[in-house]
C-alpha cells in the first residue's frame, strides 16, 4: 500500500471519527481506523459496533492495500503537519511509514482482516430528506433522551410515521418529553413500525447534517439506520426494545393557556435557577392575576424570586418544575413567543412555540 493525500482532506476525515472510535475498549482494533487505498481514492472507516462511518477521499494511489492505525494518534500527528501533502507507505506488513516534508513517522498496524464489517447500503431502499429538516428534528428532541443505561429503550430518539404520513421524532427520559412532526417531500415508509436510534447515533447524524448542503439519503438496513451523502455513509445500530406509549403522558383538556415572550421567560428562569437546589434544580411556578412568580431556594445559599407580567385573570395556580428541563425545552425553540398549557397542579406542563404546532415539549411536575 502506498499513496499521497492532501493533509486537509485527511484531517477532516480523521476528525469526523474521533467521537466514534473507542479509547479503551475491550477490542483494541476498535481504537483504530481502517484505511483502504483503492482505485476510487482513500476510504476511512471506523466503528464502535454501534455507530459506523465510512468516508471516501481523493488521493494519488501508487499501490492499493489496507491497514489499520491508531485513530487518535494518527489524528494528532496529521493535525501537527505543516505541508499540504502526506505520503503513506506500508513497510513490512506491520508498520506504516508517514512522511510530510522533513517529518517522518512509523506507526504499528493491526491486521485489517480483524476489522469489523460496517453495514453498507447494499439492498437498502433510500429516501431523500433535506439535511436542514433532519437537523431541526434532532435539535428539537435529542436533549430529552435518557442517559440512564438501565432504561435502554429511552436512550435514543423514537422515529415513526404517523397516520398522516408525517415523520415524527419523540424522545423522553421519563421526566420530560419532546415531540416534533414534519412532512417530508417523499414518504418514509420504513418508519411505519417505528424505530429507536441510540443517542450517540443521532448525535453523529446531526454532525453529518452540519457538513451537508442539501439533501441526505436515509434507509433501513438489517437492524441499522443508514444515512449517506456523496463520499460519506453513516450507520447506527437500532435499540432492540419497545418505546413507551408516550401518548399516555401527553396532557390534554388544558385549563390554562399562557402566551409569553420566550426570551424574557428564559432569562428570568436562568436567573432563578442560579439559586435552585443543585441536585433537584426545582423552582416554584405560581400564577396569580396579572403575574407569574418564579422562585427557588437553596438552604446553603439563599432564595431567588422574580415576577413576570402575564395576561391571566384566573385562580391562583402553583406547581413546581425542574428548571433545567424547562430551559432545555425553551432553548429548543426559535419562536418569539411560547405557549404554556396547564391542566392542574399535579399534571405535566406542555410548552410549544406560539406560532408552530409541529413541536411540543412536556415537563413533569415535581414536589417542592
C-alpha positions in Angstrom: 0.0 0.0 0.0 1.3 3.4 -1.0 -0.5 6.7 -1.5 -0.3 10.5 -1.2 -3.2 12.6 0.2 -4.0 16.2 0.9 -3.4 16.9 4.6 -6.6 19.0 5.0 -8.8 16.3 3.5 -7.3 13.6 5.6 -7.6 15.7 8.8 -11.3 16.3 8.1 -11.9 12.6 7.7 -9.9 11.7 10.8 -11.6 14.4 12.8 -15.0 13.1 12.0 -14.4 9.7 13.5 -12.8 10.8 16.8 -16.1 10.6 18.7 -16.8 7.1 17.3 -13.6 5.2 17.9 -13.2 3.7 21.3 -10.4 4.9 23.6 -10.0 1.9 25.9 -12.3 -0.8 24.6 -12.1 -4.5 25.1 -11.3 -4.9 21.4 -8.1 -3.0 20.6 -9.0 -2.9 16.9 -11.9 -0.6 17.7 -9.4 2.1 18.6 -8.1 2.0 15.1 -9.2 3.5 11.8 -9.3 1.2 8.8 -7.6 2.8 5.8 -8.1 1.4 2.3 -6.2 2.6 -0.7 -8.4 1.9 -3.7 -8.7 3.0 -7.3 -11.5 5.3 -6.1 -9.3 7.0 -3.6 -8.8 6.6 0.2 -11.5 5.0 2.3 -11.5 5.7 6.0 -13.8 3.5 8.2 -14.4 3.5 11.9 -16.9 1.8 14.2 -17.6 1.1 17.9 -20.0 -1.6 16.8 -22.9 0.7 17.5 -22.1 3.6 15.1 -20.0 3.3 12.0 -18.8 5.8 9.4 -17.2 5.3 6.0 -15.8 8.2 4.0 -14.0 8.5 0.7 -11.3 11.0 -0.1 -9.3 11.8 -3.3 -5.7 10.7 -3.3 -2.9 9.7 -5.6 -2.7 5.9 -5.3 0.6 4.2 -6.2 -0.2 0.8 -4.7 -3.6 -0.4 -3.3 -3.9 -2.1 0.1 -5.4 -1.8 3.6 -4.1 -1.1 7.1 -5.5 -0.1 10.4 -3.8 2.6 12.6 -4.5 4.1 16.0 -7.1 6.7 15.1 -6.5 9.2 17.9 -2.7 9.2 17.5 -2.9 9.4 13.7 -5.3 12.4 14.1 -2.8 14.1 16.5 0.1 13.6 14.1 -1.8 14.8 11.0 -3.0 17.9 12.9 0.6 19.0 13.6 1.8 18.6 10.0 2.7 21.7 8.1 2.9 20.6 4.4 -0.1 20.2 2.1 0.5 16.5 1.2 1.1 13.4 3.3 2.7 10.2 2.0 1.8 6.8 3.4 3.5 3.5 2.7 3.3 0.0 4.2 6.9 -1.0 5.2 6.9 -4.6 6.4 3.3 -5.7 6.8 3.1 -4.3 10.4 4.4 -0.8 10.1 3.2 2.2 8.1 5.6 5.0 7.2 4.2 8.5 7.2 6.1 11.3 5.6 5.3 15.0 5.3 8.1 17.5 4.5 11.0 16.6 6.7 8.8 14.9 9.3 8.9 11.0 9.4 6.7 8.7 11.5 6.4 4.9 11.7 3.1 3.5 13.2 2.2 -0.1 14.1 -0.7 -1.5 12.3 -3.2 -4.2 13.4 -4.3 -6.6 10.6 -7.2 -5.1 8.6 -8.6 -8.6 8.4 -9.7 -8.2 12.1 -11.7 -5.1 11.5 -15.5 -5.4 11.9 -17.7 -5.0 8.8 -19.6 -1.8 8.7 -23.1 -2.1 7.3 -23.3 -0.5 3.8 -26.2 0.4 1.6 -26.5 -2.9 -0.3 -30.1 -3.9 -0.8 -31.4 -0.8 1.2 -34.1 1.4 -0.2 -33.2 5.1 0.5 -35.4 8.1 0.8 -34.1 11.7 0.3 -34.5 14.2 3.1 -33.2 17.7 3.4 -30.3 17.8 5.9 -31.8 21.0 7.4 -35.1 19.3 8.1 -33.3 16.3 9.7 -31.1 18.6 11.8 -34.1 20.6 13.1 -36.0 17.4 14.1 -32.9 16.2 16.0 -32.3 19.6 17.7 -35.9 19.6 19.0 -35.7 16.1 20.5 -32.2 14.8 21.3 -31.9 16.8 24.5 -34.8 14.8 26.1 -33.3 11.3 25.7 -32.3 9.4 28.8 -28.7 8.7 29.9 -29.8 6.0 32.3 -28.4 2.8 30.8 -30.9 0.7 32.8 -33.7 2.3 30.8 -32.1 1.4 27.5 -35.3 1.9 25.5 -35.2 5.6 26.4 -31.6 6.0 25.4 -32.4 7.2 21.9 -34.9 9.0 19.7 -38.0 7.2 18.6 -38.8 7.7 14.9 -42.1 6.8 13.3 -44.5 7.5 10.6 -47.9 9.0 11.6 -51.2 8.2 10.2 -51.0 11.4 8.1 -47.6 10.2 6.6 -45.7 12.7 8.6 -42.3 11.8 10.1 -42.4 12.0 13.9 -39.4 12.1 16.3 -40.0 11.6 20.0 -37.6 11.5 23.0 -38.2 11.1 26.7 -36.3 10.3 29.9 -39.4 9.7 32.0 -39.3 13.3 33.4 -39.8 15.2 30.2 -40.8 14.6 26.6 -40.1 16.3 23.2 -42.0 15.6 20.0 -41.8 17.0 16.5 -43.7 16.2 13.3 -42.7 17.2 9.8 -44.0 16.4 6.4 -41.2 15.2 4.1 -41.3 15.6 0.3 -41.2 11.8 -0.1 -42.9 9.1 2.0 -40.6 7.4 4.6 -42.4 4.0 4.6 -39.7 2.1 6.6 -40.7 4.2 9.7 -44.2 2.7 9.7 -43.5 0.4 12.6 -41.2 2.8 14.5 -37.5 2.5 15.3 -35.3 3.7 18.2 -32.0 5.2 17.2 -29.4 5.5 20.0 -28.4 8.9 21.3 -24.8 8.5 20.0 -26.0 7.6 16.5 -28.4 10.5 16.4 -25.6 12.9 17.5 -23.4 11.7 14.7 -26.2 12.1 12.2 -26.6 15.6 13.4 -22.9 16.3 12.8 -23.3 14.9 9.3 -26.2 17.4 8.6 -23.8 20.2 9.6 -21.4 19.1 6.9 -24.0 18.8 4.2 -25.6 21.4 2.0 -28.8 20.0 0.5 -30.3 16.5 0.9 -29.1 13.3 2.5 -30.5 9.8 2.0 -31.8 7.6 4.8 -32.6 3.9 4.7 -33.2 1.0 7.0 -30.9 -2.0 6.9 -30.9 -5.2 9.0 -31.0 -3.6 12.5 -29.4 -0.4 11.3 -30.4 3.1 10.2 -28.2 4.3 7.4 -27.7 7.9 6.4 -25.5 8.8 3.4 -24.4 11.6 1.1 -21.8 11.6 -1.6 -18.5 10.5 -0.1 -19.9 9.6 3.3 -22.0 6.8 4.8 -23.0 6.6 8.5 -24.8 3.6 10.1 -26.3 3.4 13.6 -27.4 0.2 15.2 -31.1 0.3 16.4 -32.1 -0.2 20.0 -33.9 -3.5 20.3 -36.6 -2.5 22.7 -40.2 -1.1 22.9 -40.6 2.6 23.2 -43.2 3.5 25.9 -46.7 4.7 25.0 -45.7 8.4 25.0 -49.3 9.5 24.2 -50.4 8.5 27.7 -48.3 11.2 29.4 -49.2 14.0 27.0 -51.7 16.3 28.8 -55.0 17.4 27.3 -58.1 19.4 28.3 -56.0 22.4 29.3 -57.4 24.8 31.8 -54.8 27.5 31.5 -53.1 28.8 28.4 -50.3 31.5 28.6 -48.5 33.2 25.8 -45.2 34.7 26.9 -42.1 36.2 25.4 -39.8 33.3 25.1 -36.5 35.2 25.7 -37.9 37.1 28.7 -39.1 33.9 30.3 -35.8 32.1 29.5 -33.6 34.8 31.0 -35.8 35.1 34.1 -35.7 31.3 34.6 -31.9 31.3 34.2 -31.6 33.8 37.0 -33.9 31.9 39.3 -32.1 28.6 38.5 -28.9 30.1 40.0 -30.3 29.5 43.5 -32.2 26.3 42.7 -31.1 23.2 44.7 -28.1 21.8 42.8 -29.5 18.3 42.7 -33.2 18.7 42.1 -33.0 22.0 40.1 -36.6 22.7 41.3 -38.4 26.0 41.1 -41.9 27.2 42.0 -44.2 28.3 39.3 -47.0 30.4 40.8 -49.7 32.1 38.7 -51.9 34.9 40.1 -53.9 37.6 38.4 -51.6 39.6 36.2 -48.4 37.9 37.2 -46.2 34.7 37.0 -43.9 34.3 40.0 -40.8 32.2 39.6 -38.9 31.3 42.8 -36.2 29.0 44.0 -34.4 28.4 47.3 -31.3 26.6 48.4 -30.7 26.1 52.2 -27.0 26.6 51.7 -27.2 29.8 49.5 -30.5 31.6 49.8 -33.5 32.5 47.7 -34.4 34.0 44.3 -37.7 35.4 43.2 -38.9 37.2 40.1 -42.4 38.2 38.9 -43.3 38.4 35.2 -46.4 40.2 33.9 -48.8 37.8 32.2 -52.3 38.0 30.8 -54.0 35.9 33.4 -57.2 36.5 35.4 -57.9 33.0 36.9 -57.5 31.5 40.3 -54.1 31.0 41.9 -52.1 28.2 40.4 -49.0 26.8 42.0 -46.8 23.9 40.8 -43.1 23.0 40.7 -40.8 22.0 37.8 -37.2 21.2 37.1 -35.5 24.4 35.9 -33.1 22.7 33.6 -35.8 20.7 31.9 -37.9 23.8 31.3 -34.9 25.7 30.0 -33.9 22.9 27.6 -37.5 22.9 26.2 -37.4 26.7 25.7 -33.9 26.6 24.2 -35.0 24.1 21.6 -37.5 26.7 20.2 -36.7 29.6 17.9 -40.1 31.4 18.1 -40.5 34.8 19.7 -43.3 33.6 21.9 -44.0 30.4 23.8 -47.4 28.9 24.6 -47.6 27.3 28.0 -50.5 25.0 28.6 -51.6 23.7 32.0 -54.2 21.3 33.3 -53.8 21.4 37.1 -51.0 21.5 39.8 -50.3 17.7 39.5 -50.3 17.4 35.7 -47.4 18.0 33.3 -46.9 21.4 31.6 -46.9 21.5 27.9 -44.8 24.1 26.0 -44.9 24.8 22.3 -43.9 27.7 20.0 -46.9 30.0 19.8 -46.7 30.0 16.0 -45.8 26.4 15.4 -48.0 23.4 16.1 -45.4 20.9 14.8 -43.3 20.9 18.0 -44.1 20.5 21.7 -42.4 19.7 24.9 -43.8 18.2 28.1 -42.3 18.7 31.5 -43.4 16.6 34.5 -44.2 18.5 37.8 -42.2 18.0 40.9 -42.9 18.4 44.6 -41.4 21.5 46.1 
